[in-house]
Amino acid sequence: MNLLDIAFKSLKRQKLKKLFLVIALILGSSTVISLFTFVNTQSRKIETQFDEYGANIIITPKTDHLSLSYGGIHVGGITTNLKELKISNIVKIKDIPNKKNIRSVSPKIIGIAELNYLNAQHAILIVGVDFEEEIKIKSWWEITGRYPEKKNEIIIGADAAEKLKLHNNSMVRISNKEFLISGILKTTGSRDDSIILGDFETVSTLLNKQNDVTMVEVSALCSDCPIDEIIRQIRTVLPEADVKGVKQIMQQKMNTVNQFKKFSISITIIIIMIGIILVFTSMIGAVIERKHEIGIFRAIGFKQRHIMTIIMTESLIISMIAAALGIIIGLIISYYILPGFTDIEQSMVAFTPLMYVVAAVSVIFISLISTIYPAFKAAKVDPVKTMNSL
């Protein structure tokens, strides 16, 4: 009979007591796994939202402008020293040091145009965009029809289409030029609902504003993007522009996740401390109960290291079983239970293999560390005193 067989037989004799220890370790490890899976999933979800959130840096011409508005009511304003933005300067944005963090740069030209349809004239806001870049920023857009593929094709917001009684494939005249409505933008709840969007170059020519840019929307915000530094770099290459960041909403969400992450770490530390205490008290209690058995082992020739090996092997077996079952139960909770109590979908659950490895190693490490003193105490049992007490 080797030391491993002795350890297994000992566990079988104490299976009820060891079962409670295994259950405690399983509950601890599965709770930690579930907490961190939830945190990682929420972080990944927010990172995706960061990329889909749209324009988070707005670039406009720099002006000495005093806005006269209060409570959402715009009274007017004074604009002086307007510095025009030029399309030739906008390309400099893609050459800044943090260009790898920039997802999309969408310049816009904006103006008022006369739209003629069914012998009626209407003044409407028209926006020229680079549709390839604009779609990257406005990833939530839904179109009835299709996006423009030709220079003379446009899309129109839902509100404008309803008020002007326009529909897909309608032919309209804008400033003496014929355009085909290739798609209608479904309601977004934004100003896009009341405008016409066309090709940037075509609209620039239509408004007689070739090479001018009214504003630029930049998508650059992700969870690890140095957004303030990107803004500073853009201001450096575009001194004639007013560059502002729009990040408050997503920043608040990320702050919430970070707070929950700190909470999860605190819970993990508490669980670790409880685990250490449980393993320690369980193993020290087992040593005291088996004092006579250990004394007999010592009397028949078992060395101190053999006794320590038996006790440590028992702890290793318990921790390995608890780690394996803890991971399985943690995965079940994360994949099937958490989505039912949160806004997380099953497909969004972030599985991190490294986290499961760390969790398993941590359970085993905690168990072994907590067993060192009980094993040492068992090894110090005096066989002579033990035999005399029989």
N, C-alpha and C positions, 0 to 999 in steps of 0.2 A: 504494500500500500504506500503510495507516494503522498507528498504534502498536498497536492491538488485534490486527491481523493478524500483526504481528511477534511479539507475545507468544504467540499461539496456535502459530505455526510453531516458535518456540523450544521450547515445551513438547512438541511432537510429536517434536522431535529428541532431547529428553532424557526421553522418556516413561518409560523403565525407572527412572531415578533418581527422577523425580517420583512414580512410582507408589508407591515405598516410603514417601515422605513422606506421600502421601495416605492410605495404609494406616495409618500411625502416628497421624495425626490422627483417622481414623475410629475406631480402637481407643480412643483417649483420650476422644473425645466420646461414643461409645456406652457406655463404661464409666461415665462420669459420669452420663449419662442413666439408665442402669439402676440405679445406686446410689441416686440421688435419687428415682426412681420407687418403688423398694422402700421407702425411708424414708417417703415421702408416703403410700404405701398402708398401711404399718403404722400411721402416725399416724391415718389416717382410720379404720382398723379399730378402733383403741383408742378413738377418739372415739365410734364406734358402740357399742362395748362399755360405755363410760362411761354412755351413755344407757340401755343395756339391763341394766346391772349390777344395778339394783334400788335398794333403800333404801341410801343412803350417809350419811344423817343420821338418827339415832335420838333421839326425844324421849320421855322418860319423866318421871313425877312426881319431884320432888327429894325425897330422903329422907336422913336420917342413918343410912345402912345400911352395915354391915360384913359383907361376904361371907365366909363361912367355907367355902372350897373350896380344893382343891389337886389338881393333876393331873387335872382334869376330874371329881373326886369332890366333890359338894356335900354338906356336913355340915349346914349351916343358916345362919342369919343373924339379925341384930337390926335391926329397922326401927323408926325413931322419927321423929316430926315429918313424917309423910307429907303432902305438899301435893298435893291433887287437881288434875288437869287438867280443864278444862271445854271443851266443844265450842265455846262462844261465844268463847273466847280463841284457839282454834286458827286462826281465820280471819285473825288478825293476821299470821300467817306470810306471807300473800300480799300484805301491804302493806309489807314491808321494802324498803329501797333496791335490793337486788339481786334483786327478785322476778322479773325477766326470766330469771334463771338457774334458777329453780325449775320443774322439769318436772311434778312431781306431789306432792301432799300427801295421805297416806292415814291418817286417824285410825282407831284400833281400840279396841274394847271387848272385854275377855277375861274369861271366867268358866267355872266348872264347872256343867254342867247334867246332868239325868237324862234319858237317852234310852230310850224304850220301843219295843221292836220284837219281834214274835213272842212276846209275853207275857214278855219278859226285860228287865230294867233294867240300864243301863250308865251309869256316870259317864264323861263325855267333856268334853274342852275345846272350848268353842264360842267363835268369834271373830266379832264383828260388824265388817264393813268396808263401805266405799263401793266397790262393785265397779268402777265406772268408773275411779276413781283407782288401785285396787289392781292392776288389769290393766295399767295403764301401768307400774307398778313391777315387777310380776312378768310381764314380757313373755315369759319362757321357759316359762310354764305351758302345759301341754297338758291338755285336758279330754276325757274320754269322755262325750259328751252335749253339754250346753250350759251357759252361764253363767246364773245366776238372772235371771229377768225380772220376777218378782213378789215381793212381800214375804214370802210363805210358802214360797219356794223356797230351797234350800240346795245347797251342794256339799260333798263329803266327801273327805278324803285317802285315797290308795290303801291304806295300811296299816289305817286305821280301817275302811274298807269291807270289806276282806278279813277282818279279825278279827270284825266284827259281822255278816258275811254280808249286806251291803247292796249294792244295785245301782241302776242308773238307774230312775227312776220309782217307787222304793219310797216308801211313806208311813210316816213315823215320827212319834212323839209326843215332843216335848221340852218338859218342864215344862207338861204339860197343853195344849200347842198343837200342832196338826197341821202337818207340813212335808212338802214333796215334794222328793226328791233329784233335781235336774235334771241333775247331772253329777258325775262322779268324777274327782278330780284325779290325773293320772298321777304316778308316783313322781318326786319331786324330790330326795330325799336330805336333806330338811330337816324341821323340825318340822311343816311344812304337811301331811306325809303322815299325821299322826295326829289331825287336828282336823276340826271342822265349821266351815264359813264361811257366814255368813248376812248379811242386810241389817243395816246398822249400827243403824238406829232400832228395827227389830224385836228384835234381840238385846239392845239397851239396855233395852227394856221387859221383855223376858223375864227379864233378870238384875236388874231393878229398879234400874238404874243410869242413868236418864235424865240426859242432859247431861254425864255423866262420860266421860272418855277414859282408857283404860289406857296407851296409847302411840301415838306418831305416827311413821310412816316417811315420810321426805322424799327424793325423788329430785332431786338438784341437781348432781351431779358430772359435769362435762364437762371436756375437756382444758384449757379456758381459764377455767373457773369459779373465782372466788376462794373456795374452799370454807371456809377458815378465817374469812374475813370474813363469809360467810353464817351460819356458826355463831354468830359474835359478835353479829350482828344479831338472830338468833332468840332468843338468850339475853337480849337487851335487851328484846324485846317479850314474852317469856315468862320472867320472873324466877323463877317458881315451878317451872320445868322444868329437867331435867338434859338437856343437848344434847350429843351426841357424834357425831363423824364417823367413818365407816368407809370408808377410802380407800386403805389400805396396798397392796392387791393391784394395783389399777389404777395407783397412783402408781409402783410398782416397774416395771410394764410401760412406762409413759411414760418413766421414767428410762433404761430400757434403750434405747428408741428414740432418746432424746436423745443417749446415748452413741454409738450407731451413726451418728447424724447428724453428730456431731463427727468421728468416724472418717472419714465420707464427705467431709467438708470437707477433712480432712488429705490424703486420697487425691487429691482434686480439685486441691489446691495442688501436690502432687507432679507430677500429670499436666500441669498448666499449665507448670511449670518444665521438664519434659522436652520438652513441645511447643515451648516457646520455644527451647530448645537445638537441637532437631531442625531447626526452620525456619531458625534463624540459620545453623547449620553447612551446611545444604543450600544456602541462597541464597548464602552467602559463597563456598562451593565453586564454585557455578555461575558467579559473577562472575569468579573467578580463571580458570576454564576458558575463559570467553568473553571474556577480556581483549582478544584480538586483534579479535574481532567487534565489541566495543563501541568499540574504537579506530577501526575503519573507520567505524562510524556517526558518531562524533564528527568524523572527517576529512571526511565528505561533508556535514556541516552540521547534524547532530543536536545540539541543545542539551543541557545537563546535565539540565534538567527532563524532556526527552523520554526520556533514558536511565532516569531514576528512575521515570518513568511506566510504561515497559516492564517493569521489574523488579517494581514494585508491582502491576501488572496481572497478571503471572504468579502472584504470591503470592495475589492476590484470587481468581483462577480456581481455584487449587488448594484454597484454604480453603473456597470455596463448594461445590465438589464434595464435599470431606470433610465439611462440615457437613450437607449434605443426606443423604449416605449414612450418616453417623453417627447422625442422628435416626432414619432408617428401621431401621437395625440395632439401635439402642437400644430402639426400640418392639418389635421382634421378640423381643429378649431378655426385655424386661419382660413381654410378653404371653404368650409361649409357653414360655420357658425357666425364668424365675424361679418360676412356679407349680409347676413340677415338682420344685424343690429346696426349696420353703418351704411354709408352710401357707396361702399366699395362693391364692384362687381367681381365675380369669380375670376374672370379673365384678366382683371387688373392686379390680382394678388401677386406680390413680388416675392418669389422664392429665391433665397440667397443661400446656396450650398455652403459657403464659408461660414455663415452664421450657425448652421446646424452642426458643422464640425466643431466650431468654437463652443457651442452649447454642450455637446457631448464630452469634449475634452474637459470643460469646466466642471461638469458633474463628477467625472472620474477624479479629477484633481482635488476637488473639495472633499470627496469621500476619503481619498488616500491621505490627504493632509490631516483630516480630522481623526484618522485612525492611528496616526503615528504614536501618539502618547499611549492610547490603550494597548497597542501592540508592544510598546516598550515596557509598559507595566506588566503585561502578561509574561514577557520574557524574563522579568525579574522575580517571578514567583519562585519561592524557595521550596524545592522538592522535599527536603527533609521535614520542614514544618508542615507541609501539606500531608505527607504520609503519616506524621504523628497525630494529626487531627482526625484521621479516618477512624 
